[in-house]
Amino acid sequence: MTGGRRATRWRPGSGRSPSALEDELVLVTSDGEYRCSVAIFAVGMTEPWVPPIPGLELGMHYVHVSSAPDRYEDRRVVIVGKRNSAFEVGEAIVRSGLRELTLVSPRPPDLARLARSPLRPWYLTPYDEHVRGAPGRYVLNASVEKIERRGQEFLLHALDPTRPESVVVEVDDVVAATGFRAPLQDLPELGVTTVLDGRLPALTPFWESVTVPGVYFAGNVTQAAQGLRKHGVASVSSMVCGFRYNARILARHVAETVFGIRLGRPRIEPANVVPYLLGELTRAPELTMQKGYLARVLGIDAEAGIRNLGILPLEVFVDGSHDGVAATLEFDADETIRPVVYMRRRGVLNETALPPHPLRRYEDAEYGEPLDALVRPLLPS
Ligand SMILES: Cc1cc2nc3c(=O)[nH]c(=O)nc-3n(C[C@H](O)[C@H](O)[C@H](O)COP(=O)(O)OP(=O)(O)OC[C@H]3O[C@@H](n4cnc5c(N)ncnc54)[C@H](O)[C@@H]3O)c2cc1C
């Protein structure tokens, strides 16, 4: 795609009244124009991004880090950033004979809460060496003010809130491990509101632009819809193992809301509700991977009975109005994984966390009895 615009067309055969107007998206590509009423952009987060710090340039982004074994030999290197990619790059170059390695960003790495942190322990050699005081290994919690070039070297000025003066680090190489942005091209000009300094579109829980109906996103851009983030835990929509489950829900949502294809909502007998939910909590990959983000949802209605509404974003159930049950897995405040059951009865929402299980197996009486006691008042007699 090289560009896009919104057009307005008349819906065929519906007369020329204003209500017959239907928005249309026109995708301008190197292969001509494509028209559609809905577009799903799975464009990834593929453009290097650096924050607006004087002297920090896109050419310093870590996509340009060389894999030549002697590239950083006897060099002083500073990495701007302290998330997973910063430590991953540090880990990759720390054994290449470099003289100094400094990682710098305002916030300390959240090592005490690894389940909710993007950090992977296998990249933490630079941090381990820093805390043990190894020569030339530093991890600074400071905000980078500016980077100046002085001859062949750079001076990085950082504001450490515990010190009156800027910390100045003299280095030979600056690496910006500051992340990526989605290649949104002219979508913001078409009205697609963005978040995170324009790096991602602002999305509804069904991954639709909050400002331009009909513009949806799939793939790792779906991380922009953050969900409930209970206890600060993020979804894993930034990774294939997470966003693949969002894609199924999105396809179903578009099929139903745009194309009017009503998919089945099988009825479940009251006696099967508890075993079914416990089986889902034990085995459903959507719940295992997208903890606290996706949920198995049953709708309960006096006339329609109990209906399986499928896997849905938990936020959709919590912010909805229909009576029913949503079962999910969540990290609690201590990072222990627990089944959590949300129930809405006569419009009142309650949530109950069940006990953890060391092997995350929930299909026995330890879970069946409390779940049965919870959901029985909801079920049609
Ligand atoms: C080093 C590294 C390691 C990773 N390891 C893992 C891992 O172990 N497990 C995991 O789950 N995830 C991992 N990830 C993340 C994973 O690779 C990405 O989340 C995933 O590739 C994103 O998929 P996507 O389809 O959203 O976007 P992408 O794979 O980035 O695909 C985007 C597509 O959109 C196309 N595109 C973009 N703009 C346009 C345009 N204007 N017109 C037409 N086409 C366009 C691109 O050509 C591309 O084909 C890793 C990522 C990196 C960088």
The ligand as a Gaussian input file, in Angstrom:
#p B3LYP/6-31G(d) Opt

LIG

0 1
 C       14.423000     -10.347000      16.605000
 C       12.976000     -10.686000      16.832000
 C       12.655000     -11.865000      17.499000
 C       11.315000     -12.195000      17.728000
 N       11.012000     -13.366000      18.373000
 C        9.723000     -13.723000      18.557000
 C        9.381000     -14.967000      19.172000
 O       10.244000     -15.749000      19.556000
 N        8.066000     -15.277000      19.344000
 C        7.089000     -14.437000      18.928000
 O        5.916000     -14.771000      19.098000
 N        7.380000     -13.262000      18.343000
 C        8.669000     -12.874000      18.141000
 N        8.988000     -11.685000      17.545000
 C        7.919000     -10.789000      17.168000
 C        7.287000     -11.224000      15.862000
 O        8.264000     -11.458000      14.897000
 C        6.396000     -10.109000      15.397000
 O        5.509000      -9.794000      16.435000
 C        5.612000     -10.555000      14.178000
 O        6.438000     -10.792000      13.077000
 C        4.627000      -9.471000      13.814000
 O        3.798000      -9.995000      12.816000
 P        2.884000      -9.035000      11.979000
 O        2.210000      -9.894000      10.977000
 O        2.061000      -8.191000      12.881000
 O        3.889000      -8.026000      11.260000
 P        5.172000      -8.327000      10.353000
 O        5.651000      -9.726000      10.501000
 O        6.129000      -7.226000      10.654000
 O        4.587000      -8.175000       8.895000
 C        4.136000      -6.914000       8.409000
 C        3.852000      -7.066000       6.931000
 O        3.215000      -5.885000       6.472000
 C        3.813000      -5.499000       5.262000
 N        3.641000      -4.062000       5.084000
 C        4.012000      -3.056000       5.918000
 N        3.684000      -1.854000       5.389000
 C        3.079000      -2.109000       4.209000
 C        2.513000      -1.287000       3.184000
 N        2.493000       0.042000       3.263000
 N        1.982000      -1.888000       2.100000
 C        1.982000      -3.249000       1.996000
 N        2.505000      -4.076000       2.921000
 C        3.046000      -3.509000       4.010000
 C        5.260000      -5.912000       5.407000
 O        5.879000      -6.016000       4.148000
 C        5.110000      -7.256000       6.096000
 O        4.887000      -8.287000       5.166000
 C       10.300000     -11.326000      17.293000
 C       10.631000     -10.152000      16.604000
 C       11.960000      -9.827000      16.382000
 C       12.295000      -8.555000      15.640000

